[in-house]
Amino acid sequence: MEGVELNGHPERRLPKLVNVTVKGADGEALLLAMDLLGVAVSSGSACSAGSLEPSHVLLAIGRSPKEAKASLRFSLGRFTTEEEVDRAVEAFREAVARAR
């Protein structure tokens, strides 16, 4: 999607985690939209879970504070189905449109 950038290395990463920055989006609106659409995601990075401050990890890789706050982390589990991933992708498209 235009304006959505992967955080971290494209190949050397854990296969069950995806963290993206949504350029031009309000981070709080993005997180709320995903929740309202029934998809559980986290904001920032795992290292900053529970903090209201921008993720120090995302700041260290060059994201601005606003971009760090407009970042989402998707976590997949052992029992996550392809159908659930497809639903999350569609919800993400809608949430991005709402948050911009």
The first five atom37 places (N, CA, C, CB, O) and aatype in JSON, in Angstrom:
{
  "aatype": [12, 6, 7, 19, 6, 10, 2, 7, 8, 14, 6, 1, 1, 10, 14, 11, 10, 19, 2, 19, 16, 19, 11, 7, 0, 3, 7, 6, 0, 10, 10, 10, 0, 12, 3, 10, 10, 7, 19, 0, 19, 15, 15, 7, 15, 0, 4, 15, 0, 7, 15, 10, 6, 14, 15, 8, 19, 10, 10, 0, 9, 7, 1, 15, 14, 11, 6, 0, 11, 0, 15, 10, 1, 13, 15, 10, 7, 1, 13, 16, 16, 6, 6, 6, 19, 3, 1, 0, 19, 6, 0, 13, 1, 6, 0, 19, 0, 1, 0, 1],
  "atom_mask": [
    [1, 1, 1, 1, 1],
    [1, 1, 1, 1, 1],
    [1, 1, 1, 0, 1],
    [1, 1, 1, 1, 1],
    [1, 1, 1, 1, 1],
    [1, 1, 1, 1, 1],
    [1, 1, 1, 1, 1],
    [1, 1, 1, 0, 1],
    [1, 1, 1, 1, 1],
    [1, 1, 1, 1, 1],
    [1, 1, 1, 1, 1],
    [1, 1, 1, 1, 1],
    [1, 1, 1, 1, 1],
    [1, 1, 1, 1, 1],
    [1, 1, 1, 1, 1],
    [1, 1, 1, 1, 1],
    [1, 1, 1, 1, 1],
    [1, 1, 1, 1, 1],
    [1, 1, 1, 1, 1],
    [1, 1, 1, 1, 1],
    [1, 1, 1, 1, 1],
    [1, 1, 1, 1, 1],
    [1, 1, 1, 1, 1],
    [1, 1, 1, 0, 1],
    [1, 1, 1, 1, 1],
    [1, 1, 1, 1, 1],
    [1, 1, 1, 0, 1],
    [1, 1, 1, 1, 1],
    [1, 1, 1, 1, 1],
    [1, 1, 1, 1, 1],
    [1, 1, 1, 1, 1],
    [1, 1, 1, 1, 1],
    [1, 1, 1, 1, 1],
    [1, 1, 1, 1, 1],
    [1, 1, 1, 1, 1],
    [1, 1, 1, 1, 1],
    [1, 1, 1, 1, 1],
    [1, 1, 1, 0, 1],
    [1, 1, 1, 1, 1],
    [1, 1, 1, 1, 1],
    [1, 1, 1, 1, 1],
    [1, 1, 1, 1, 1],
    [1, 1, 1, 1, 1],
    [1, 1, 1, 0, 1],
    [1, 1, 1, 1, 1],
    [1, 1, 1, 1, 1],
    [1, 1, 1, 1, 1],
    [1, 1, 1, 1, 1],
    [1, 1, 1, 1, 1],
    [1, 1, 1, 0, 1],
    [1, 1, 1, 1, 1],
    [1, 1, 1, 1, 1],
    [1, 1, 1, 1, 1],
    [1, 1, 1, 1, 1],
    [1, 1, 1, 1, 1],
    [1, 1, 1, 1, 1],
    [1, 1, 1, 1, 1],
    [1, 1, 1, 1, 1],
    [1, 1, 1, 1, 1],
    [1, 1, 1, 1, 1],
    [1, 1, 1, 1, 1],
    [1, 1, 1, 0, 1],
    [1, 1, 1, 1, 1],
    [1, 1, 1, 1, 1],
    [1, 1, 1, 1, 1],
    [1, 1, 1, 1, 1],
    [1, 1, 1, 1, 1],
    [1, 1, 1, 1, 1],
    [1, 1, 1, 1, 1],
    [1, 1, 1, 1, 1],
    [1, 1, 1, 1, 1],
    [1, 1, 1, 1, 1],
    [1, 1, 1, 1, 1],
    [1, 1, 1, 1, 1],
    [1, 1, 1, 1, 1],
    [1, 1, 1, 1, 1],
    [1, 1, 1, 0, 1],
    [1, 1, 1, 1, 1],
    [1, 1, 1, 1, 1],
    [1, 1, 1, 1, 1],
    [1, 1, 1, 1, 1],
    [1, 1, 1, 1, 1],
    [1, 1, 1, 1, 1],
    [1, 1, 1, 1, 1],
    [1, 1, 1, 1, 1],
    [1, 1, 1, 1, 1],
    [1, 1, 1, 1, 1],
    [1, 1, 1, 1, 1],
    [1, 1, 1, 1, 1],
    [1, 1, 1, 1, 1],
    [1, 1, 1, 1, 1],
    [1, 1, 1, 1, 1],
    [1, 1, 1, 1, 1],
    [1, 1, 1, 1, 1],
    [1, 1, 1, 1, 1],
    [1, 1, 1, 1, 1],
    [1, 1, 1, 1, 1],
    [1, 1, 1, 1, 1],
    [1, 1, 1, 1, 1],
    [1, 1, 1, 1, 1]
  ],
  "atom_positions": [
    [[0.85, -1.18, 0.0], [0.0, 0.0, 0.0], [0.89, 1.24, 0.0], [-0.96, 0.0, 1.22], [1.94, 1.27, 0.64]],
    [[0.44, 2.23, -0.72], [1.19, 3.47, -0.79], [1.25, 4.12, 0.59], [0.57, 4.43, -1.81], [0.24, 4.21, 1.29]],
    [[2.45, 4.57, 0.97], [2.62, 5.22, 2.25], [2.73, 4.3, 3.45], [0.0, 0.0, 0.0], [2.75, 4.76, 4.59]],
    [[2.79, 2.99, 3.21], [2.97, 2.02, 4.29], [4.36, 1.42, 4.12], [1.85, 0.9, 4.28], [4.68, 0.86, 3.07]],
    [[5.17, 1.53, 5.16], [6.55, 1.05, 5.09], [6.83, 0.02, 6.17], [7.52, 2.22, 5.21], [6.43, 0.17, 7.32]],
    [[7.51, -1.02, 5.76], [7.92, -2.08, 6.68], [9.01, -1.54, 7.61], [8.43, -3.32, 5.9], [9.94, -0.86, 7.17]],
    [[8.9, -1.85, 8.88], [9.95, -1.51, 9.84], [10.81, -2.74, 10.06], [9.34, -1.0, 11.2], [10.3, -3.83, 10.3]],
    [[12.11, -2.56, 9.97], [13.02, -3.68, 10.15], [13.5, -4.23, 8.82], [0.0, 0.0, 0.0], [13.1, -3.77, 7.75]],
    [[14.35, -5.21, 8.92], [14.93, -5.84, 7.73], [13.86, -6.65, 7.0], [16.13, -6.75, 8.13], [13.06, -7.33, 7.64]],
    [[13.83, -6.59, 5.66], [12.79, -7.3, 4.93], [12.9, -8.83, 4.99], [12.82, -6.87, 3.51], [11.9, -9.52, 4.77]],
    [[14.09, -9.36, 5.27], [14.25, -10.82, 5.28], [14.73, -11.38, 6.61], [15.22, -11.22, 4.21], [14.26, -12.43, 7.04]],
    [[15.64, -10.71, 7.28], [16.17, -11.2, 8.56], [15.28, -10.71, 9.69], [17.65, -10.71, 8.78], [15.52, -9.68, 10.32]],
    [[14.23, -11.49, 9.92], [13.22, -11.11, 10.9], [12.48, -12.35, 11.37], [12.23, -10.08, 10.3], [12.58, -13.41, 10.76]],
    [[11.76, -12.21, 12.44], [10.93, -13.31, 12.92], [9.73, -13.46, 11.98], [10.45, -13.06, 14.39], [9.12, -12.45, 11.6]],
    [[9.39, -14.66, 11.59], [8.31, -14.84, 10.63], [6.91, -14.54, 11.17], [8.33, -16.24, 10.13], [5.97, -14.39, 10.38]],
    [[6.76, -14.45, 12.47], [5.42, -14.24, 13.02], [5.1, -12.79, 13.37], [5.25, -15.08, 14.23], [4.0, -12.51, 13.85]],
    [[6.04, -11.88, 13.13], [5.82, -10.48, 13.47], [5.99, -9.57, 12.26], [6.78, -10.05, 14.58], [6.91, -9.76, 11.46]],
    [[5.1, -8.6, 12.13], [5.21, -7.58, 11.09], [4.93, -6.24, 11.74], [4.23, -7.86, 9.88], [3.91, -6.08, 12.41]],
    [[5.84, -5.29, 11.55], [5.66, -3.94, 12.09], [5.74, -2.98, 10.91], [6.73, -3.6, 13.2], [6.71, -3.01, 10.14]],
    [[4.73, -2.13, 10.78], [4.68, -1.18, 9.66], [4.38, 0.22, 10.17], [3.63, -1.61, 8.63], [3.73, 0.4, 11.2]],
    [[4.87, 1.2, 9.42], [4.54, 2.6, 9.67], [3.6, 3.06, 8.58], [5.83, 3.49, 9.72], [3.82, 2.79, 7.4]],
    [[2.55, 3.75, 8.98], [1.57, 4.29, 8.04], [1.78, 5.8, 7.96], [0.09, 3.94, 8.47], [1.36, 6.55, 8.84]],
    [[2.43, 6.21, 6.88], [2.74, 7.64, 6.7], [1.44, 8.43, 6.57], [3.64, 7.86, 5.45], [0.51, 8.02, 5.87]],
    [[1.39, 9.57, 7.25], [0.25, 10.46, 7.15], [-0.97, 10.05, 7.94], [0.0, 0.0, 0.0], [-2.04, 10.64, 7.78]],
    [[-0.83, 9.04, 8.79], [-1.98, 8.57, 9.58], [-1.85, 9.02, 11.02], [-2.1, 7.05, 9.51], [-0.75, 9.19, 11.54]],
    [[-2.98, 9.21, 11.64], [-3.02, 9.45, 13.08], [-2.94, 8.09, 13.76], [-4.32, 10.24, 13.51], [-3.81, 7.25, 13.57]],
    [[-1.9, 7.88, 14.56], [-1.65, 6.59, 15.16], [-2.77, 6.11, 16.06], [0.0, 0.0, 0.0], [-3.13, 4.93, 16.02]],
    [[-3.34, 7.0, 16.85], [-4.41, 6.62, 17.75], [-5.67, 6.23, 16.96], [-4.73, 7.76, 18.72], [-6.35, 5.26, 17.31]],
    [[-5.96, 6.99, 15.91], [-7.12, 6.68, 15.07], [-6.93, 5.33, 14.36], [-7.35, 7.8, 14.03], [-7.88, 4.57, 14.19]],
    [[-5.71, 5.06, 13.95], [-5.4, 3.8, 13.27], [-5.62, 2.62, 14.21], [-3.94, 3.81, 12.77], [-6.25, 1.63, 13.84]],
    [[-5.11, 2.73, 15.42], [-5.26, 1.66, 16.4], [-6.73, 1.45, 16.77], [-4.44, 1.99, 17.67], [-7.19, 0.32, 16.87]],
    [[-7.45, 2.53, 16.95], [-8.88, 2.45, 17.29], [-9.68, 1.83, 16.14], [-9.43, 3.85, 17.63], [-10.55, 0.99, 16.37]],
    [[-9.37, 2.23, 14.91], [-10.08, 1.68, 13.75], [-9.87, 0.17, 13.65], [-9.62, 2.36, 12.46], [-10.81, -0.57, 13.37]],
    [[-8.65, -0.28, 13.87], [-8.37, -1.72, 13.81], [-9.17, -2.45, 14.89], [-6.85, -2.0, 13.97], [-9.72, -3.52, 14.64]],
    [[-9.24, -1.88, 16.07], [-10.0, -2.49, 17.16], [-11.49, -2.56, 16.81], [-9.81, -1.69, 18.46], [-12.13, -3.59, 17.01]],
    [[-12.03, -1.47, 16.28], [-13.44, -1.45, 15.9], [-13.76, -2.43, 14.78], [-13.84, -0.04, 15.48], [-14.88, -2.92, 14.67]],
    [[-12.74, -2.72, 13.95], [-12.92, -3.68, 12.86], [-12.65, -5.11, 13.31], [-12.01, -3.32, 11.7], [-12.69, -6.04, 12.5]],
    [[-12.37, -5.28, 14.6], [-12.23, -6.62, 15.16], [-10.87, -7.27, 15.01], [0.0, 0.0, 0.0], [-10.74, -8.49, 15.09]],
    [[-9.84, -6.44, 14.78], [-8.49, -6.99, 14.63], [-7.61, -6.44, 15.75], [-7.89, -6.66, 13.23], [-7.47, -5.22, 15.9]],
    [[-7.02, -7.33, 16.51], [-6.14, -6.93, 17.61], [-4.74, -6.72, 17.08], [-6.15, -7.98, 18.75], [-4.12, -7.64, 16.54]],
    [[-4.23, -5.51, 17.24], [-2.86, -5.16, 16.88], [-2.28, -4.35, 18.03], [-2.8, -4.36, 15.52], [-2.99, -3.95, 18.96]],
    [[-0.99, -4.11, 17.96], [-0.32, -3.28, 18.96], [0.32, -2.1, 18.27], [0.74, -4.1, 19.75], [0.64, -2.16, 17.08]],
    [[0.49, -1.04, 19.01], [1.18, 0.12, 18.44], [2.64, 0.06, 18.83], [0.54, 1.45, 18.92], [3.01, -0.56, 19.83]],
    [[3.47, 0.71, 18.03], [4.9, 0.78, 18.33], [5.61, -0.55, 18.17], [0.0, 0.0, 0.0], [5.28, -1.34, 17.29]],
    [[6.58, -0.77, 19.04], [7.35, -2.01, 19.0], [7.11, -2.78, 20.28], [8.87, -1.72, 18.81], [6.6, -2.24, 21.26]],
    [[7.47, -4.04, 20.28], [7.28, -4.87, 21.47], [8.07, -4.32, 22.65], [7.69, -6.32, 21.18], [7.67, -4.47, 23.8]],
    [[9.19, -3.68, 22.36], [10.05, -3.14, 23.42], [9.41, -1.97, 24.15], [11.37, -2.71, 22.85], [9.83, -1.61, 25.25]],
    [[8.38, -1.37, 23.53], [7.74, -0.21, 24.17], [6.31, -0.5, 24.58], [7.77, 0.98, 23.23], [5.53, 0.43, 24.81]],
    [[5.95, -1.75, 24.67], [4.57, -2.12, 25.03], [4.18, -1.47, 26.34], [4.42, -3.65, 25.12], [4.92, -1.53, 27.32]],
    [[3.0, -0.86, 26.35], [2.49, -0.24, 27.56], [2.92, 1.2, 27.77], [0.0, 0.0, 0.0], [2.46, 1.85, 28.71]],
    [[3.79, 1.72, 26.92], [4.28, 3.08, 27.06], [3.5, 4.02, 26.14], [5.78, 3.15, 26.75], [3.11, 3.62, 25.04]],
    [[3.28, 5.25, 26.58], [2.63, 6.26, 25.75], [3.65, 7.0, 24.89], [1.87, 7.24, 26.61], [3.27, 7.73, 23.97]],
    [[4.92, 6.81, 25.18], [5.98, 7.46, 24.42], [6.25, 6.7, 23.13], [7.28, 7.56, 25.26], [6.0, 5.5, 23.06]],
    [[6.75, 7.41, 22.09], [7.1, 6.71, 20.85], [8.17, 5.65, 21.13], [7.61, 7.73, 19.78], [9.02, 5.83, 22.0]],
    [[8.11, 4.57, 20.4], [9.07, 3.48, 20.57], [10.5, 3.95, 20.32], [8.72, 2.32, 19.63], [10.8, 4.52, 19.27]],
    [[11.37, 3.71, 21.29], [12.77, 4.08, 21.11], [13.41, 3.26, 19.99], [13.55, 3.89, 22.41], [14.35, 3.72, 19.34]],
    [[12.9, 2.06, 19.77], [13.43, 1.21, 18.69], [13.09, 1.82, 17.34], [12.86, -0.23, 18.79], [13.95, 1.91, 16.46]],
    [[11.84, 2.25, 17.16], [11.44, 2.85, 15.9], [12.14, 4.19, 15.68], [9.93, 3.04, 15.86], [12.49, 4.53, 14.55]],
    [[12.34, 4.94, 16.74], [13.09, 6.2, 16.61], [14.53, 5.91, 16.2], [13.07, 6.98, 17.95], [15.1, 6.65, 15.39]],
    [[15.12, 4.86, 16.74], [16.51, 4.51, 16.43], [16.7, 4.08, 14.98], [16.98, 3.4, 17.35], [17.79, 4.23, 14.42]],
    [[15.65, 3.54, 14.35], [15.8, 3.15, 12.95], [15.41, 4.28, 12.0], [14.95, 1.91, 12.65], [15.34, 4.08, 10.78]],
    [[15.16, 5.47, 12.57], [14.96, 6.64, 11.73], [13.53, 7.14, 11.6], [0.0, 0.0, 0.0], [13.29, 8.08, 10.83]],
    [[12.59, 6.55, 12.32], [11.22, 7.05, 12.27], [11.11, 8.3, 13.14], [10.21, 5.96, 12.73], [11.75, 8.4, 14.19]],
    [[10.29, 9.24, 12.69], [10.03, 10.43, 13.5], [9.09, 10.01, 14.63], [9.4, 11.6, 12.63], [8.49, 8.94, 14.57]],
    [[8.96, 10.84, 15.67], [8.02, 10.51, 16.74], [6.59, 10.29, 16.21], [8.02, 11.6, 17.78], [5.91, 9.37, 16.67]],
    [[6.15, 11.1, 15.27], [4.81, 10.94, 14.71], [4.7, 9.62, 13.95], [4.47, 12.12, 13.78], [3.69, 8.92, 14.06]],
    [[5.73, 9.28, 13.17], [5.71, 8.01, 12.43], [5.75, 6.82, 13.38], [6.91, 7.95, 11.46], [5.07, 5.82, 13.16]],
    [[6.54, 6.94, 14.44], [6.62, 5.84, 15.42], [5.26, 5.6, 16.06], [7.67, 6.15, 16.5], [4.89, 4.46, 16.32]],
    [[4.52, 6.68, 16.3], [3.19, 6.53, 16.9], [2.17, 6.01, 15.88], [2.72, 7.86, 17.47], [1.12, 5.49, 16.27]],
    [[2.48, 6.15, 14.59], [1.59, 5.65, 13.53], [2.11, 4.32, 13.0], [1.48, 6.68, 12.38], [2.0, 4.03, 11.81]],
    [[2.67, 3.53, 13.88], [3.18, 2.2, 13.51], [2.37, 1.13, 14.23], [4.69, 2.07, 13.87], [1.97, 1.29, 15.38]],
    [[2.12, 0.05, 13.52], [1.36, -1.06, 14.07], [2.19, -2.33, 14.01], [0.04, -1.25, 13.32], [2.98, -2.55, 13.09]],
    [[1.99, -3.18, 15.03], [2.66, -4.48, 15.08], [1.6, -5.57, 15.0], [3.52, -4.63, 16.39], [0.7, -5.64, 15.83]],
    [[1.73, -6.42, 13.99], [0.86, -7.57, 13.8], [1.62, -8.8, 14.28], [0.4, -7.73, 12.3], [2.77, -9.01, 13.89]],
    [[1.0, -9.59, 15.11], [1.61, -10.82, 15.62], [0.75, -12.0, 15.22], [1.79, -10.77, 17.17], [-0.46, -12.0, 15.43]],
    [[1.38, -13.0, 14.64], [0.67, -14.21, 14.22], [1.0, -15.33, 15.18], [1.04, -14.6, 12.77], [2.13, -15.44, 15.66]],
    [[0.03, -16.15, 15.46], [0.24, -17.29, 16.34], [0.24, -18.6, 15.58], [0.0, 0.0, 0.0], [-0.01, -18.63, 14.37]],
    [[0.52, -19.65, 16.28], [0.57, -20.98, 15.69], [-0.75, -21.35, 15.01], [0.93, -22.02, 16.75], [-0.76, -22.05, 14.0]],
    [[-1.85, -20.88, 15.58], [-3.16, -21.28, 15.07], [-3.82, -20.2, 14.21], [-4.07, -21.63, 16.23], [-5.0, -20.33, 13.87]],
    [[-3.09, -19.15, 13.85], [-3.64, -18.12, 12.97], [-3.87, -18.73, 11.59], [-2.67, -16.88, 12.89], [-2.99, -19.38, 11.03]],
    [[-5.07, -18.5, 11.06], [-5.41, -19.08, 9.75], [-5.16, -18.08, 8.63], [-6.88, -19.54, 9.74], [-5.05, -16.87, 8.86]],
    [[-5.09, -18.59, 7.42], [-4.93, -17.73, 6.25], [-6.14, -16.81, 6.11], [-4.75, -18.58, 4.96], [-6.0, -15.65, 5.71]],
    [[-7.32, -17.31, 6.44], [-8.54, -16.51, 6.39], [-8.45, -15.32, 7.36], [-9.77, -17.39, 6.72], [-8.87, -14.21, 7.03]],
    [[-7.92, -15.55, 8.54], [-7.75, -14.47, 9.52], [-6.75, -13.43, 9.04], [-7.3, -15.03, 10.88], [-6.94, -12.24, 9.26]],
    [[-5.71, -13.87, 8.39], [-4.72, -12.94, 7.83], [-5.38, -12.09, 6.74], [-3.49, -13.69, 7.27], [-5.19, -10.88, 6.7]],
    [[-6.14, -12.73, 5.85], [-6.83, -12.0, 4.79], [-7.8, -10.97, 5.37], [-7.59, -12.97, 3.88], [-7.89, -9.85, 4.87]],
    [[-8.52, -11.35, 6.42], [-9.46, -10.43, 7.07], [-8.71, -9.25, 7.7], [-10.29, -11.16, 8.15], [-9.17, -8.11, 7.64]],
    [[-7.56, -9.54, 8.31], [-6.75, -8.48, 8.92], [-6.23, -7.5, 7.86], [-5.58, -9.08, 9.71], [-6.18, -6.3, 8.1]],
    [[-5.86, -8.02, 6.71], [-5.37, -7.16, 5.62], [-6.48, -6.23, 5.15], [-4.84, -8.01, 4.44], [-6.24, -5.04, 4.95]],
    [[-7.67, -6.76, 4.96], [-8.8, -5.92, 4.53], [-9.14, -4.88, 5.6], [-10.03, -6.79, 4.23], [-9.42, -3.73, 5.28]],
    [[-9.13, -5.29, 6.85], [-9.4, -4.34, 7.94], [-8.32, -3.26, 7.98], [-9.46, -5.08, 9.3], [-8.62, -2.09, 8.22]],
    [[-7.08, -3.65, 7.74], [-5.97, -2.69, 7.74], [-6.18, -1.65, 6.63], [-4.62, -3.41, 7.55], [-5.99, -0.46, 6.86]],
    [[-6.55, -2.1, 5.45], [-6.81, -1.15, 4.33], [-7.88, -0.13, 4.75], [-7.27, -1.92, 3.04], [-7.72, 1.07, 4.52]],
    [[-8.94, -0.61, 5.36], [-10.02, 0.28, 5.78], [-9.57, 1.21, 6.91], [-11.24, -0.54, 6.23], [-9.9, 2.39, 6.91]],
    [[-8.81, 0.67, 7.86], [-8.32, 1.48, 8.98], [-7.39, 2.59, 8.5], [-7.6, 0.6, 10.01], [-7.44, 3.71, 9.0]],
    [[-6.54, 2.28, 7.53], [-5.62, 3.29, 6.98], [-6.42, 4.4, 6.34], [-4.64, 2.65, 5.94], [-6.13, 5.58, 6.54]],
    [[-7.43, 4.06, 5.56], [-8.26, 5.07, 4.92], [-8.94, 5.96, 5.96], [-9.32, 4.39, 4.03], [-9.03, 7.18, 5.78]],
    [[-9.42, 5.36, 7.03], [-10.08, 6.13, 8.11], [-9.1, 7.05, 8.83], [-10.73, 5.18, 9.12], [-9.43, 8.19, 9.17]],
    [[-7.88, 6.55, 9.06], [-6.9, 7.28, 9.89], [-6.2, 8.39, 9.11], [-5.86, 6.32, 10.44], [-5.56, 9.26, 9.71]],
    [[-6.31, 8.38, 7.82], [-5.7, 9.45, 7.01], [-6.73, 10.52, 6.78], [-5.14, 8.91, 5.66], [-6.43, 11.52, 6.12]]
  ]
}
